[in-house]
Every structure is written in C-alpha cells, then in structure tokens.
C-alpha cells in the first residue's frame, strides 16, 4: 500500500452538471491552468466546467516510480475545496475572479 497524507495543494476540479465529479493533483497553478485549457478544448463546455483550486485540502496517495511508470501524487479524496458546496455554478463567479486567479 502506498503512503497517504492530508495536504493543501493545487487541484484541477471537474464539475459535471454542477456536481464535483473529478479532481487531479497539479504541482503548480501554471500546470493546472494549462491542463484546464487543454481539457476545455476537448470536452463539451455546456455540461462540464473546470476550475483550478489553489488551496484544496485533500487526502493524497504517493505512487512510487516503478520501471517506466512515473511517480506521481493521486488525490484520493477532496476534504475541502473552497467552493460553497459540491455544486459549482459558472454563472455565479463574479467578474474579475476565475480566469485570472484560476479559482
């Protein structure tokens, strides 16, 4: 079993029809915003929204490098993500927040 820990990290969060359904650890806000742009180009934006959370409290698992498999950090569970609830309403984001800050 891989070691787990609770950390504060940057995470790319995916919301499907307003519900948080997936989250991915990112090493920096720049990496998160890059991944967000790539995902938005490939996914139907009418139903799916992506947000980069800079202060996500999460239980993570450290996966060790083995052979040709790269070591990584995997989010097991988001404990606190900074949104009002598990719902996300893109129309409720105030102007000036969101794209420039990523949160």
C-alpha positions as a Python dict, from the first residue, in 0.01 Angstrom:
ca = {
    (1, 'X'): (0, 0, 0),
    (2, 'X'): (125, 346, -86),
    (3, 'X'): (168, 610, 187),
    (4, 'X'): (-113, 864, 226),
    (5, 'X'): (-119, 1213, 373),
    (6, 'X'): (-351, 1512, 406),
    (7, 'X'): (-208, 1818, 228),
    (8, 'X'): (-307, 2158, 92),
    (9, 'X'): (-248, 2153, -284),
    (10, 'X'): (-346, 2285, -625),
    (11, 'X'): (-610, 2071, -793),
    (12, 'X'): (-794, 2076, -1123),
    (13, 'X'): (-1158, 2011, -1035),
    (14, 'X'): (-1413, 1896, -1292),
    (15, 'X'): (-1781, 1970, -1239),
    (16, 'X'): (-2044, 1780, -1442),
    (17, 'X'): (-2383, 1949, -1439),
    (18, 'X'): (-2279, 2140, -1127),
    (19, 'X'): (-2152, 1842, -924),
    (20, 'X'): (-1783, 1788, -838),
    (21, 'X'): (-1701, 1458, -1008),
    (22, 'X'): (-1325, 1450, -1054),
    (23, 'X'): (-1011, 1611, -917),
    (24, 'X'): (-649, 1591, -1027),
    (25, 'X'): (-337, 1698, -836),
    (26, 'X'): (-124, 1961, -1009),
    (27, 'X'): (222, 2071, -894),
    (28, 'X'): (155, 2441, -961),
    (29, 'X'): (-116, 2686, -1062),
    (30, 'X'): (54, 2725, -1402),
    (31, 'X'): (32, 2348, -1462),
    (32, 'X'): (-331, 2350, -1352),
    (33, 'X'): (-429, 2636, -1584),
    (34, 'X'): (-250, 2467, -1875),
    (35, 'X'): (-436, 2140, -1811),
    (36, 'X'): (-764, 2333, -1774),
    (37, 'X'): (-718, 2498, -2116),
    (38, 'X'): (-640, 2162, -2278),
    (39, 'X'): (-941, 1995, -2116),
    (40, 'X'): (-1179, 2275, -2216),
    (41, 'X'): (-1074, 2231, -2580),
    (42, 'X'): (-1162, 1860, -2572),
    (43, 'X'): (-1477, 1846, -2355),
    (44, 'X'): (-1829, 1979, -2422),
    (45, 'X'): (-1833, 2302, -2218),
    (46, 'X'): (-2215, 2313, -2194),
    (47, 'X'): (-2220, 2035, -1934),
    (48, 'X'): (-1869, 2036, -1788),
    (49, 'X'): (-1678, 2314, -1612),
    (50, 'X'): (-1319, 2307, -1492),
    (51, 'X'): (-1172, 2513, -1207),
    (52, 'X'): (-824, 2532, -1059),
    (53, 'X'): (-837, 2539, -681),
    (54, 'X'): (-521, 2680, -518),
    (55, 'X'): (-600, 2577, -158),
    (56, 'X'): (-757, 2234, -187),
    (57, 'X'): (-731, 2022, 127),
    (58, 'X'): (-703, 1664, 11),
    (59, 'X'): (-608, 1315, 117),
    (60, 'X'): (-340, 1208, -129),
    (61, 'X'): (-154, 891, -213),
    (62, 'X'): (211, 891, -318),
    (63, 'X'): (267, 646, -602),
    (64, 'X'): (629, 543, -639),
    (65, 'X'): (814, 528, -966),
    (66, 'X'): (842, 170, -1091),
    (67, 'X'): (1015, 75, -1413),
    (68, 'X'): (883, 308, -1680),
    (69, 'X'): (588, 425, -1473),
    (70, 'X'): (645, 779, -1348),
    (71, 'X'): (598, 853, -979),
    (72, 'X'): (303, 1080, -902),
    (73, 'X'): (62, 1210, -641),
    (74, 'X'): (-301, 1097, -665),
    (75, 'X'): (-588, 1269, -486),
    (76, 'X'): (-796, 1006, -308),
    (77, 'X'): (-1050, 1243, -154),
    (78, 'X'): (-1108, 1618, -151),
    (79, 'X'): (-1176, 1724, 209),
    (80, 'X'): (-1220, 2098, 143),
    (81, 'X'): (-1215, 2266, -195),
    (82, 'X'): (-1308, 2630, -131),
    (83, 'X'): (-1637, 2628, -321),
    (84, 'X'): (-1964, 2699, -138),
    (85, 'X'): (-2073, 2336, -172),
    (86, 'X'): (-2009, 2042, -403),
    (87, 'X'): (-2201, 2243, -662),
    (88, 'X'): (-2039, 2488, -898),
    (89, 'X'): (-2235, 2747, -1094),
    (90, 'X'): (-2016, 2909, -1360),
    (91, 'X'): (-2259, 3197, -1396),
    (92, 'X'): (-2220, 3282, -1024),
    (93, 'X'): (-1846, 3358, -1049),
    (94, 'X'): (-1802, 3736, -1003),
    (95, 'X'): (-1626, 3923, -1283),
    (96, 'X'): (-1256, 3961, -1216),
    (97, 'X'): (-1236, 3625, -1038),
    (98, 'X'): (-1192, 3293, -1206),
    (99, 'X'): (-980, 3309, -1520),
    (100, 'X'): (-709, 3545, -1394),
    (101, 'X'): (-682, 3390, -1048),
    (102, 'X'): (-787, 3040, -1156),
    (103, 'X'): (-1011, 2999, -852),
}
